[in-house]
Amino acid sequence: MARRLIDRIRGLLPGGGRPVHPLIVRNRQRFGAGIDEGGPLADYEFVALDTELTGFSAQDEIVAIGAVRIKNQRILCGETFHALARPQARFQTKSTLVHRLTPQELRQAAGLAEVLPRFVEFCGDALLVGHFLRLDLEFLNRAARRLMGGVLVTPYLDTLGLALRYREFCQGGGGECAANADYHLSALAAEYALPAFPAHNALQDALQTAYLFLFLAGKLQRHGVRTLGDFLKAGQRFNQPWWSM
């Protein structure tokens, strides 16, 4: 545990003992000192993302990244990112079978050393959105520290935290929610009658997350959650820095 914490802290230091990629430098320059959180949500650009993994242990790897851009509270379906990433070790696990990824597809994919910088460049100066995003960031930043010399410090919103906050409003008489809550992404999409996308595909899950995010944003805005700071506070249980997990 102590060694893990030391490794995480080292990743926050300039370079983490490795040359720092220019995209990591840019990310720190943009977000390292914080940002103005006082504007309405429409003033900020977001990237909704999802990753597919070989499993959930520290030894497992990212095998796919999907993302879609959100601007002016609209999904830009023409601005998406999707790439498979060749793992270093296992080409087939229970997880890859669930994600319908074949060993041949993964062997033919580019390595994460090539895929990850392209993804970081796609994100640019946008804030991040995901469903239980802390898990994705755990893997993304572990890889970024190893391959790019540092971690991303981009602020983010987690739709799981926002869904919990919306349900609290509902329970207080401020809306209608199912009595028995299921917080899986697909279950929330079905509960709120959102467009349904095939699960266990990084890009499709990113699109599902984007729709859920905009739905929750609209609902929460009616309850006085208006600025970025308000949204960060509303979902604060799932918005902690990744290294505090």
Residue pairs with C-beta under 8 A, 6 or more apart in sequence:
4 58
7 145
8 243
9 243
10 16
10 17
10 145
11 141
11 142
11 145
11 150
11 151
11 243
12 150
12 151
12 243
14 20
14 150
15 149
15 150
16 145
16 149
16 150
16 151
18 145
18 146
18 149
18 150
19 149
20 148
20 149
20 150
21 117
21 120
21 147
21 148
21 149
21 150
23 117
23 120
23 121
23 148
24 120
24 144
24 148
24 149
24 150
24 151
24 152
27 120
27 152
27 153
27 154
28 150
28 153
30 125
30 154
31 153
31 154
31 155
32 153
35 155
35 228
37 227
37 228
37 229
37 232
38 227
38 228
38 229
39 227
39 228
40 226
40 227
40 228
41 73
41 217
41 221
41 226
41 227
41 228
41 231
42 72
42 73
43 228
44 126
44 127
44 228
45 69
45 70
45 71
45 124
45 125
45 126
45 127
46 69
46 70
46 71
46 126
46 127
46 128
46 129
46 157
46 213
47 67
47 68
47 69
47 70
47 122
47 123
47 126
47 127
47 128
47 129
48 67
48 68
48 70
48 75
48 128
48 129
48 130
48 206
48 207
48 209
48 210
48 213
49 65
49 66
49 67
49 123
49 128
49 129
49 130
49 133
49 136
49 206
49 209
50 65
50 66
50 67
50 130
50 131
50 136
50 202
50 203
50 205
50 206
50 209
51 62
51 64
51 65
51 66
51 136
51 139
51 140
51 202
52 62
52 63
52 64
52 65
52 95
52 96
52 99
52 101
52 200
52 201
52 202
53 60
53 61
53 62
53 63
53 95
53 139
54 60
54 61
54 63
54 87
54 89
54 90
54 93
54 95
54 96
55 93
55 94
55 95
56 135
58 142
59 89
60 93
60 95
60 139
61 85
61 87
61 88
61 89
61 90
61 112
61 139
62 85
62 87
62 112
62 139
62 140
62 143
63 84
63 85
63 86
63 87
63 96
63 99
63 101
63 106
63 109
64 82
64 83
64 84
64 85
64 99
64 101
64 201
64 202
65 81
65 82
65 83
65 85
65 115
65 116
65 119
65 140
65 202
66 80
66 81
66 82
66 201
66 202
66 203
66 204
66 205
66 206
66 207
67 80
67 81
67 82
67 119
67 122
67 123
67 203
67 206
68 75
68 76
68 77
68 79
68 80
68 81
68 203
68 206
68 207
68 210
69 75
69 76
69 79
69 80
69 126
70 76
70 126
70 129
70 210
70 213
70 214
73 214
73 217
74 214
75 207
75 210
75 211
75 214
77 207
80 203
80 206
80 207
81 118
81 119
81 122
81 203
82 202
82 203
83 109
83 110
83 115
83 118
83 119
84 101
84 105
84 106
84 109
84 110
84 115
85 109
85 110
85 111
85 112
85 115
85 116
86 106
86 107
86 108
86 109
86 110
86 111
86 112
87 106
88 111
90 96
91 103
91 106
91 107
92 102
92 103
96 103
96 106
98 200
99 200
99 201
99 202
100 200
100 201
109 115
112 143
112 147
113 147
116 140
116 143
116 144
116 147
116 148
117 147
117 148
120 144
120 148
120 152
123 152
123 154
126 154
127 154
127 155
127 156
127 157
127 228
128 137
128 154
128 155
128 156
128 157
129 156
129 157
129 158
129 159
129 209
129 210
129 213
130 136
130 137
130 156
130 158
130 159
130 209
131 158
131 159
131 160
131 185
131 205
131 209
131 212
132 158
132 160
132 238
133 156
133 157
133 158
133 238
134 158
134 238
134 240
134 242
134 245
137 152
137 156
137 242
138 242
138 245
140 152
141 151
141 152
141 242
141 243
144 150
144 151
144 152
145 151
151 242
151 243
153 241
155 232
155 239
156 239
157 213
157 231
157 232
157 235
157 239
158 235
158 238
158 239
159 185
159 188
159 209
159 212
159 213
159 216
159 235
160 183
160 235
160 238
161 234
161 235
161 236
161 237
161 238
161 239
162 213
162 216
162 217
162 220
162 231
162 234
162 235
163 183
163 188
163 212
163 216
164 183
164 235
164 237
164 238
165 220
165 225
165 234
165 235
166 175
166 177
166 216
166 219
166 220
166 223
167 177
167 181
169 175
169 219
169 220
169 223
170 176
170 177
171 177
174 223
175 219
177 191
178 191
182 188
182 191
185 199
185 205
185 208
185 209
185 212
186 196
186 199
186 208
188 194
188 212
189 195
189 196
189 197
189 208
189 211
189 212
190 196
192 212
192 215
194 208
194 211
194 212
194 215
195 211
196 208
197 204
197 205
197 207
197 208
198 204
199 205
199 208
217 231
220 230
220 231
220 234
224 230
225 231
225 234
232 239
